[in-house]
Amino acid sequence: MKDYTISLTDSENKALEYAAFDSSEWIDNAVKNRCRIAMEEIISLNTKHCNENSIAIAVGVDAQISQAFDLGVVKKASEIAEDIAEK
């Protein structure tokens, strides 16, 4: 489990309170939904790669996401940015 802390200016906080009934719940939902989307993309890419290369697909969501990173099917966004900067 990883915990994150964000800081908002007073104006940003007021704006979020205007837009959302519960700021903390909205932030939590936004982050978790983005994670869900990324997880679905990673699993899809990993499944495609494994099927194309006759590799046994790991069992379970966590295992499949780890497998995708271990096999180099996906990289962290920061690693992709470094690769681009090096070119």
Biopython code that builds the backbone (N, CA, C, O; Angstrom):
import numpy as np
from Bio.PDB.StructureBuilder import StructureBuilder

atoms = [
    (1, "MET", "N", (0.860, -1.182, 0.000)),
    (1, "MET", "CA", (0.000, 0.000, 0.000)),
    (1, "MET", "C", (0.892, 1.227, 0.000)),
    (1, "MET", "O", (1.874, 1.297, 0.740)),
    (2, "LYS", "N", (0.546, 2.181, -0.827)),
    (2, "LYS", "CA", (1.290, 3.431, -0.942)),
    (2, "LYS", "C", (0.353, 4.577, -0.621)),
    (2, "LYS", "O", (-0.738, 4.663, -1.184)),
    (3, "ASP", "N", (0.766, 5.457, 0.276)),
    (3, "ASP", "CA", (-0.026, 6.636, 0.620)),
    (3, "ASP", "C", (0.555, 7.857, -0.069)),
    (3, "ASP", "O", (1.773, 8.007, -0.165)),
    (4, "TYR", "N", (-0.323, 8.726, -0.550)),
    (4, "TYR", "CA", (0.077, 9.962, -1.190)),
    (4, "TYR", "C", (-0.567, 11.125, -0.473)),
    (4, "TYR", "O", (-1.669, 10.999, 0.062)),
    (5, "THR", "N", (0.112, 12.253, -0.459)),
    (5, "THR", "CA", (-0.419, 13.485, 0.115)),
    (5, "THR", "C", (-0.349, 14.555, -0.963)),
    (5, "THR", "O", (0.666, 14.689, -1.646)),
    (6, "ILE", "N", (-1.413, 15.306, -1.114)),
    (6, "ILE", "CA", (-1.393, 16.413, -2.066)),
    (6, "ILE", "C", (-1.612, 17.712, -1.314)),
    (6, "ILE", "O", (-2.179, 17.726, -0.222)),
    (7, "SER", "N", (-1.165, 18.783, -1.903)),
    (7, "SER", "CA", (-1.358, 20.112, -1.321)),
    (7, "SER", "C", (-2.106, 20.972, -2.319)),
    (7, "SER", "O", (-1.776, 20.997, -3.504)),
    (8, "LEU", "N", (-3.104, 21.670, -1.838)),
    (8, "LEU", "CA", (-3.884, 22.584, -2.671)),
    (8, "LEU", "C", (-3.775, 23.980, -2.091)),
    (8, "LEU", "O", (-3.715, 24.153, -0.874)),
    (9, "THR", "N", (-3.750, 24.974, -2.966)),
    (9, "THR", "CA", (-3.827, 26.348, -2.492)),
    (9, "THR", "C", (-5.238, 26.571, -1.955)),
    (9, "THR", "O", (-6.128, 25.752, -2.182)),
    (10, "ASP", "N", (-5.437, 27.654, -1.260)),
    (10, "ASP", "CA", (-6.776, 27.955, -0.754)),
    (10, "ASP", "C", (-7.780, 28.059, -1.905)),
    (10, "ASP", "O", (-8.906, 27.571, -1.807)),
    (11, "SER", "N", (-7.357, 28.699, -2.987)),
    (11, "SER", "CA", (-8.260, 28.844, -4.143)),
    (11, "SER", "C", (-8.570, 27.507, -4.785)),
    (11, "SER", "O", (-9.714, 27.252, -5.158)),
    (12, "GLU", "N", (-7.559, 26.642, -4.922)),
    (12, "GLU", "CA", (-7.792, 25.310, -5.488)),
    (12, "GLU", "C", (-8.747, 24.519, -4.600)),
    (12, "GLU", "O", (-9.637, 23.831, -5.100)),
    (13, "ASN", "N", (-8.566, 24.614, -3.301)),
    (13, "ASN", "CA", (-9.441, 23.893, -2.368)),
    (13, "ASN", "C", (-10.877, 24.401, -2.469)),
    (13, "ASN", "O", (-11.820, 23.611, -2.499)),
    (14, "LYS", "N", (-11.035, 25.718, -2.520)),
    (14, "LYS", "CA", (-12.387, 26.288, -2.659)),
    (14, "LYS", "C", (-13.032, 25.834, -3.966)),
    (14, "LYS", "O", (-14.218, 25.506, -4.002)),
    (15, "ALA", "N", (-12.245, 25.817, -5.031)),
    (15, "ALA", "CA", (-12.772, 25.383, -6.324)),
    (15, "ALA", "C", (-13.205, 23.921, -6.273)),
    (15, "ALA", "O", (-14.253, 23.569, -6.814)),
    (16, "LEU", "N", (-12.413, 23.071, -5.630)),
    (16, "LEU", "CA", (-12.777, 21.663, -5.521)),
    (16, "LEU", "C", (-14.017, 21.492, -4.647)),
    (16, "LEU", "O", (-14.880, 20.667, -4.947)),
    (17, "GLU", "N", (-14.107, 22.264, -3.573)),
    (17, "GLU", "CA", (-15.305, 22.199, -2.724)),
    (17, "GLU", "C", (-16.543, 22.652, -3.496)),
    (17, "GLU", "O", (-17.646, 22.173, -3.231)),
    (18, "TYR", "N", (-16.373, 23.560, -4.437)),
    (18, "TYR", "CA", (-17.471, 23.987, -5.294)),
    (18, "TYR", "C", (-17.895, 22.856, -6.231)),
    (18, "TYR", "O", (-19.084, 22.649, -6.476)),
    (19, "ALA", "N", (-16.906, 22.130, -6.748)),
    (19, "ALA", "CA", (-17.167, 21.098, -7.757)),
    (19, "ALA", "C", (-17.568, 19.750, -7.176)),
    (19, "ALA", "O", (-18.226, 18.960, -7.853)),
    (20, "ALA", "N", (-17.184, 19.475, -5.939)),
    (20, "ALA", "CA", (-17.413, 18.142, -5.370)),
    (20, "ALA", "C", (-18.021, 18.242, -3.981)),
    (20, "ALA", "O", (-17.658, 19.107, -3.183)),
    (21, "PHE", "N", (-18.953, 17.339, -3.711)),
    (21, "PHE", "CA", (-19.594, 17.298, -2.392)),
    (21, "PHE", "C", (-18.581, 16.968, -1.303)),
    (21, "PHE", "O", (-18.591, 17.577, -0.234)),
    (22, "ASP", "N", (-17.700, 15.994, -1.581)),
    (22, "ASP", "CA", (-16.673, 15.562, -0.628)),
    (22, "ASP", "C", (-15.333, 15.528, -1.362)),
    (22, "ASP", "O", (-15.089, 14.634, -2.172)),
    (23, "SER", "N", (-14.475, 16.493, -1.083)),
    (23, "SER", "CA", (-13.204, 16.630, -1.806)),
    (23, "SER", "C", (-12.333, 15.392, -1.699)),
    (23, "SER", "O", (-11.792, 14.927, -2.703)),
    (24, "SER", "N", (-12.191, 14.856, -0.509)),
    (24, "SER", "CA", (-11.346, 13.671, -0.309)),
    (24, "SER", "C", (-11.878, 12.477, -1.082)),
    (24, "SER", "O", (-11.110, 11.736, -1.695)),
    (25, "GLU", "N", (-13.190, 12.290, -1.056)),
    (25, "GLU", "CA", (-13.806, 11.179, -1.773)),
    (25, "GLU", "C", (-13.627, 11.354, -3.285)),
    (25, "GLU", "O", (-13.373, 10.383, -3.998)),
    (26, "TRP", "N", (-13.759, 12.589, -3.767)),
    (26, "TRP", "CA", (-13.591, 12.853, -5.194)),
    (26, "TRP", "C", (-12.160, 12.549, -5.632)),
    (26, "TRP", "O", (-11.945, 11.907, -6.660)),
    (27, "ILE", "N", (-11.192, 13.007, -4.859)),
    (27, "ILE", "CA", (-9.777, 12.758, -5.175)),
    (27, "ILE", "C", (-9.494, 11.266, -5.171)),
    (27, "ILE", "O", (-8.852, 10.751, -6.087)),
    (28, "ASP", "N", (-9.965, 10.576, -4.157)),
    (28, "ASP", "CA", (-9.758, 9.129, -4.052)),
    (28, "ASP", "C", (-10.372, 8.410, -5.245)),
    (28, "ASP", "O", (-9.748, 7.520, -5.822)),
    (29, "ASN", "N", (-11.582, 8.786, -5.614)),
    (29, "ASN", "CA", (-12.269, 8.160, -6.738)),
    (29, "ASN", "C", (-11.542, 8.442, -8.058)),
    (29, "ASN", "O", (-11.399, 7.543, -8.887)),
    (30, "ALA", "N", (-11.087, 9.667, -8.255)),
    (30, "ALA", "CA", (-10.384, 10.021, -9.495)),
    (30, "ALA", "C", (-9.112, 9.201, -9.658)),
    (30, "ALA", "O", (-8.843, 8.676, -10.738)),
    (31, "VAL", "N", (-8.337, 9.092, -8.600)),
    (31, "VAL", "CA", (-7.074, 8.347, -8.671)),
    (31, "VAL", "C", (-7.341, 6.857, -8.874)),
    (31, "VAL", "O", (-6.708, 6.223, -9.718)),
    (32, "LYS", "N", (-8.261, 6.303, -8.116)),
    (32, "LYS", "CA", (-8.544, 4.869, -8.238)),
    (32, "LYS", "C", (-9.117, 4.522, -9.607)),
    (32, "LYS", "O", (-8.825, 3.453, -10.144)),
    (33, "ASN", "N", (-9.925, 5.405, -10.178)),
    (33, "ASN", "CA", (-10.469, 5.136, -11.502)),
    (33, "ASN", "C", (-9.360, 5.175, -12.551)),
    (33, "ASN", "O", (-9.354, 4.355, -13.468)),
    (34, "ARG", "N", (-8.420, 6.118, -12.428)),
    (34, "ARG", "CA", (-7.305, 6.170, -13.380)),
    (34, "ARG", "C", (-6.443, 4.919, -13.244)),
    (34, "ARG", "O", (-5.962, 4.387, -14.245)),
    (35, "CYS", "N", (-6.248, 4.452, -12.030)),
    (35, "CYS", "CA", (-5.499, 3.214, -11.810)),
    (35, "CYS", "C", (-6.216, 2.027, -12.446)),
    (35, "CYS", "O", (-5.579, 1.174, -13.064)),
    (36, "ARG", "N", (-7.534, 1.969, -12.296)),
    (36, "ARG", "CA", (-8.320, 0.883, -12.886)),
    (36, "ARG", "C", (-8.143, 0.851, -14.398)),
    (36, "ARG", "O", (-7.947, -0.214, -14.983)),
    (37, "ILE", "N", (-8.212, 2.016, -15.026)),
    (37, "ILE", "CA", (-8.046, 2.100, -16.477)),
    (37, "ILE", "C", (-6.660, 1.614, -16.882)),
    (37, "ILE", "O", (-6.527, 0.832, -17.824)),
    (38, "ALA", "N", (-5.629, 2.070, -16.177)),
    (38, "ALA", "CA", (-4.257, 1.648, -16.480)),
    (38, "ALA", "C", (-4.083, 0.152, -16.277)),
    (38, "ALA", "O", (-3.413, -0.506, -17.073)),
    (39, "MET", "N", (-4.677, -0.392, -15.224)),
    (39, "MET", "CA", (-4.573, -1.828, -14.960)),
    (39, "MET", "C", (-5.206, -2.637, -16.090)),
    (39, "MET", "O", (-4.651, -3.649, -16.518)),
    (40, "GLU", "N", (-6.359, -2.196, -16.571)),
    (40, "GLU", "CA", (-7.018, -2.878, -17.685)),
    (40, "GLU", "C", (-6.140, -2.839, -18.939)),
    (40, "GLU", "O", (-6.032, -3.833, -19.656)),
    (41, "GLU", "N", (-5.513, -1.689, -19.200)),
    (41, "GLU", "CA", (-4.625, -1.563, -20.361)),
    (41, "GLU", "C", (-3.418, -2.489, -20.231)),
    (41, "GLU", "O", (-3.046, -3.166, -21.189)),
    (42, "ILE", "N", (-2.810, -2.519, -19.052)),
    (42, "ILE", "CA", (-1.628, -3.357, -18.813)),
    (42, "ILE", "C", (-1.973, -4.831, -18.990)),
    (42, "ILE", "O", (-1.238, -5.572, -19.643)),
    (43, "ILE", "N", (-3.091, -5.253, -18.409)),
    (43, "ILE", "CA", (-3.497, -6.662, -18.514)),
    (43, "ILE", "C", (-3.764, -7.035, -19.967)),
    (43, "ILE", "O", (-3.398, -8.124, -20.409)),
    (44, "SER", "N", (-4.396, -6.139, -20.704)),
    (44, "SER", "CA", (-4.658, -6.399, -22.113)),
    (44, "SER", "C", (-3.356, -6.534, -22.901)),
    (44, "SER", "O", (-3.212, -7.462, -23.698)),
    (45, "LEU", "N", (-2.414, -5.627, -22.690)),
    (45, "LEU", "CA", (-1.117, -5.692, -23.372)),
    (45, "LEU", "C", (-0.351, -6.951, -22.985)),
    (45, "LEU", "O", (0.267, -7.595, -23.833)),
    (46, "ASN", "N", (-0.392, -7.299, -21.706)),
    (46, "ASN", "CA", (0.313, -8.492, -21.238)),
    (46, "ASN", "C", (-0.294, -9.758, -21.841)),
    (46, "ASN", "O", (0.434, -10.648, -22.279)),
    (47, "THR", "N", (-1.612, -9.838, -21.866)),
    (47, "THR", "CA", (-2.288, -11.002, -22.440)),
    (47, "THR", "C", (-1.932, -11.160, -23.912)),
    (47, "THR", "O", (-1.622, -12.262, -24.366)),
    (48, "LYS", "N", (-1.976, -10.059, -24.656)),
    (48, "LYS", "CA", (-1.635, -10.084, -26.080)),
    (48, "LYS", "C", (-0.192, -10.560, -26.265)),
    (48, "LYS", "O", (0.075, -11.433, -27.091)),
    (49, "HIS", "N", (0.729, -9.990, -25.501)),
    (49, "HIS", "CA", (2.148, -10.360, -25.606)),
    (49, "HIS", "C", (2.353, -11.837, -25.278)),
    (49, "HIS", "O", (3.045, -12.548, -26.007)),
    (50, "CYS", "N", (1.757, -12.292, -24.193)),
    (50, "CYS", "CA", (1.918, -13.688, -23.785)),
    (50, "CYS", "C", (1.338, -14.641, -24.817)),
    (50, "CYS", "O", (1.951, -15.661, -25.132)),
    (51, "ASN", "N", (0.169, -14.323, -25.345)),
    (51, "ASN", "CA", (-0.442, -15.187, -26.358)),
    (51, "ASN", "C", (0.397, -15.230, -27.632)),
    (51, "ASN", "O", (0.564, -16.295, -28.226)),
    (52, "GLU", "N", (0.922, -14.092, -28.052)),
    (52, "GLU", "CA", (1.733, -14.034, -29.269)),
    (52, "GLU", "C", (3.077, -14.748, -29.123)),
    (52, "GLU", "O", (3.675, -15.174, -30.111)),
    (53, "ASN", "N", (3.543, -14.874, -27.873)),
    (53, "ASN", "CA", (4.862, -15.461, -27.630)),
    (53, "ASN", "C", (4.803, -16.783, -26.866)),
    (53, "ASN", "O", (5.819, -17.248, -26.351)),
    (54, "SER", "N", (3.615, -17.389, -26.792)),
    (54, "SER", "CA", (3.409, -18.671, -26.108)),
    (54, "SER", "C", (3.980, -18.683, -24.692)),
    (54, "SER", "O", (4.662, -19.624, -24.284)),
    (55, "ILE", "N", (3.682, -17.609, -23.952)),
    (55, "ILE", "CA", (4.116, -17.484, -22.555)),
    (55, "ILE", "C", (2.892, -17.699, -21.671)),
    (55, "ILE", "O", (1.826, -17.144, -21.937)),
    (56, "ALA", "N", (3.041, -18.497, -20.630)),
    (56, "ALA", "CA", (1.944, -18.706, -19.696)),
    (56, "ALA", "C", (1.613, -17.383, -18.997)),
    (56, "ALA", "O", (2.495, -16.690, -18.489)),
    (57, "ILE", "N", (0.340, -17.060, -18.987)),
    (57, "ILE", "CA", (-0.109, -15.820, -18.350)),
    (57, "ILE", "C", (-0.212, -16.058, -16.848)),
    (57, "ILE", "O", (-0.778, -17.056, -16.402)),
    (58, "ALA", "N", (0.340, -15.133, -16.082)),
    (58, "ALA", "CA", (0.283, -15.231, -14.626)),
    (58, "ALA", "C", (-1.174, -15.222, -14.166)),
    (58, "ALA", "O", (-2.057, -14.719, -14.861)),
    (59, "VAL", "N", (-1.405, -15.788, -12.985)),
    (59, "VAL", "CA", (-2.759, -15.893, -12.454)),
    (59, "VAL", "C", (-3.024, -14.740, -11.484)),
    (59, "VAL", "O", (-2.285, -14.536, -10.520)),
    (60, "GLY", "N", (-4.073, -14.006, -11.757)),
    (60, "GLY", "CA", (-4.476, -12.905, -10.883)),
    (60, "GLY", "C", (-4.014, -11.555, -11.410)),
    (60, "GLY", "O", (-3.003, -11.454, -12.106)),
    (61, "VAL", "N", (-4.759, -10.538, -11.071)),
    (61, "VAL", "CA", (-4.485, -9.181, -11.544)),
    (61, "VAL", "C", (-3.104, -8.702, -11.120)),
    (61, "VAL", "O", (-2.328, -8.238, -11.956)),
    (62, "ASP", "N", (-2.789, -8.808, -9.838)),
    (62, "ASP", "CA", (-1.495, -8.334, -9.353)),
    (62, "ASP", "C", (-0.350, -9.056, -10.044)),
    (62, "ASP", "O", (0.642, -8.435, -10.425)),
    (63, "ALA", "N", (-0.485, -10.363, -10.206)),
    (63, "ALA", "CA", (0.566, -11.160, -10.843)),
    (63, "ALA", "C", (0.718, -10.788, -12.316)),
    (63, "ALA", "O", (1.837, -10.751, -12.827)),
    (64, "GLN", "N", (-0.380, -10.515, -12.998)),
    (64, "GLN", "CA", (-0.313, -10.155, -14.409)),
    (64, "GLN", "C", (0.325, -8.781, -14.608)),
    (64, "GLN", "O", (1.070, -8.569, -15.565)),
    (65, "ILE", "N", (0.035, -7.867, -13.718)),
    (65, "ILE", "CA", (0.652, -6.543, -13.813)),
    (65, "ILE", "C", (2.151, -6.647, -13.553)),
    (65, "ILE", "O", (2.945, -6.035, -14.268)),
    (66, "SER", "N", (2.542, -7.405, -12.555)),
    (66, "SER", "CA", (3.968, -7.624, -12.294)),
    (66, "SER", "C", (4.627, -8.300, -13.480)),
    (66, "SER", "O", (5.739, -7.937, -13.864)),
    (67, "GLN", "N", (3.954, -9.281, -14.063)),
    (67, "GLN", "CA", (4.496, -9.994, -15.216)),
    (67, "GLN", "C", (4.731, -9.040, -16.383)),
    (67, "GLN", "O", (5.761, -9.123, -17.052)),
    (68, "ALA", "N", (3.804, -8.153, -16.627)),
    (68, "ALA", "CA", (3.935, -7.198, -17.734)),
    (68, "ALA", "C", (5.182, -6.332, -17.562)),
    (68, "ALA", "O", (5.897, -6.072, -18.530)),
    (69, "PHE", "N", (5.444, -5.887, -16.336)),
    (69, "PHE", "CA", (6.648, -5.094, -16.078)),
    (69, "PHE", "C", (7.901, -5.968, -16.176)),
    (69, "PHE", "O", (8.903, -5.552, -16.757)),
    (70, "ASP", "N", (7.846, -7.169, -15.615)),
    (70, "ASP", "CA", (9.003, -8.077, -15.644)),
    (70, "ASP", "C", (9.399, -8.451, -17.066)),
    (70, "ASP", "O", (10.585, -8.569, -17.374)),
    (71, "LEU", "N", (8.405, -8.639, -17.933)),
    (71, "LEU", "CA", (8.675, -9.023, -19.323)),
    (71, "LEU", "C", (9.020, -7.826, -20.212)),
    (71, "LEU", "O", (9.391, -7.998, -21.373)),
    (72, "GLY", "N", (8.899, -6.627, -19.671)),
    (72, "GLY", "CA", (9.169, -5.434, -20.461)),
    (72, "GLY", "C", (8.046, -5.072, -21.414)),
    (72, "GLY", "O", (8.237, -4.289, -22.345)),
    (73, "VAL", "N", (6.878, -5.642, -21.178)),
    (73, "VAL", "CA", (5.717, -5.327, -22.012)),
    (73, "VAL", "C", (5.315, -3.869, -21.789)),
    (73, "VAL", "O", (4.908, -3.181, -22.726)),
    (74, "VAL", "N", (5.430, -3.410, -20.562)),
    (74, "VAL", "CA", (5.143, -2.019, -20.202)),
    (74, "VAL", "C", (6.290, -1.476, -19.355)),
    (74, "VAL", "O", (7.055, -2.231, -18.754)),
    (75, "LYS", "N", (6.390, -0.161, -19.324)),
    (75, "LYS", "CA", (7.379, 0.533, -18.498)),
    (75, "LYS", "C", (6.671, 1.643, -17.736)),
    (75, "LYS", "O", (5.557, 2.039, -18.078)),
    (76, "LYS", "N", (7.336, 2.135, -16.699)),
    (76, "LYS", "CA", (6.834, 3.310, -16.004)),
    (76, "LYS", "C", (6.903, 4.498, -16.957)),
    (76, "LYS", "O", (7.796, 4.565, -17.801)),
    (77, "ALA", "N", (5.974, 5.426, -16.829)),
    (77, "ALA", "CA", (5.967, 6.619, -17.676)),
    (77, "ALA", "C", (7.284, 7.379, -17.546)),
    (77, "ALA", "O", (7.775, 7.932, -18.531)),
    (78, "SER", "N", (7.858, 7.413, -16.359)),
    (78, "SER", "CA", (9.131, 8.120, -16.162)),
    (78, "SER", "C", (10.255, 7.451, -16.952)),
    (78, "SER", "O", (11.152, 8.135, -17.447)),
    (79, "GLU", "N", (10.216, 6.128, -17.075)),
    (79, "GLU", "CA", (11.222, 5.414, -17.857)),
    (79, "GLU", "C", (11.057, 5.692, -19.349)),
    (79, "GLU", "O", (12.041, 5.829, -20.075)),
    (80, "ILE", "N", (9.817, 5.771, -19.796)),
    (80, "ILE", "CA", (9.562, 6.093, -21.198)),
    (80, "ILE", "C", (10.073, 7.490, -21.517)),
    (80, "ILE", "O", (10.676, 7.711, -22.567)),
    (81, "ALA", "N", (9.832, 8.430, -20.613)),
    (81, "ALA", "CA", (10.299, 9.805, -20.807)),
    (81, "ALA", "C", (11.820, 9.857, -20.866)),
    (81, "ALA", "O", (12.381, 10.603, -21.668)),
    (82, "GLU", "N", (12.500, 9.068, -20.018)),
    (82, "GLU", "CA", (13.961, 9.013, -20.039)),
    (82, "GLU", "C", (14.458, 8.446, -21.367)),
    (82, "GLU", "O", (15.420, 8.957, -21.940)),
    (83, "ASP", "N", (13.803, 7.389, -21.859)),
    (83, "ASP", "CA", (14.174, 6.794, -23.139)),
    (83, "ASP", "C", (14.067, 7.823, -24.267)),
    (83, "ASP", "O", (14.941, 7.907, -25.130)),
    (84, "ILE", "N", (13.000, 8.588, -24.247)),
    (84, "ILE", "CA", (12.782, 9.610, -25.284)),
    (84, "ILE", "C", (13.845, 10.704, -25.179)),
    (84, "ILE", "O", (14.372, 11.165, -26.192)),
    (85, "ALA", "N", (14.154, 11.117, -23.947)),
    (85, "ALA", "CA", (15.143, 12.181, -23.738)),
    (85, "ALA", "C", (16.536, 11.755, -24.192)),
    (85, "ALA", "O", (17.327, 12.588, -24.634)),
    (86, "GLU", "N", (16.835, 10.473, -24.087)),
    (86, "GLU", "CA", (18.148, 9.966, -24.476)),
    (86, "GLU", "C", (18.334, 9.921, -25.983)),
    (86, "GLU", "O", (19.465, 9.856, -26.463)),
    (87, "LYS", "N", (17.247, 9.955, -26.732)),
    (87, "LYS", "CA", (17.330, 9.862, -28.199)),
    (87, "LYS", "C", (17.681, 11.173, -28.839)),
    (87, "LYS", "O", (17.787, 11.254, -30.063)),
]
sb = StructureBuilder()
sb.init_structure("model")
sb.init_model(0)
sb.init_chain("A")
sb.init_seg("    ")
for serial, (resi, resn, name, xyz) in enumerate(atoms, 1):
    if name == "N":
        sb.init_residue(resn, " ", resi, " ")
    sb.init_atom(name, np.array(xyz, "f"), 0.0, 1.0, " ", f" {name:<3s}", serial, name[0])
structure = sb.get_structure()
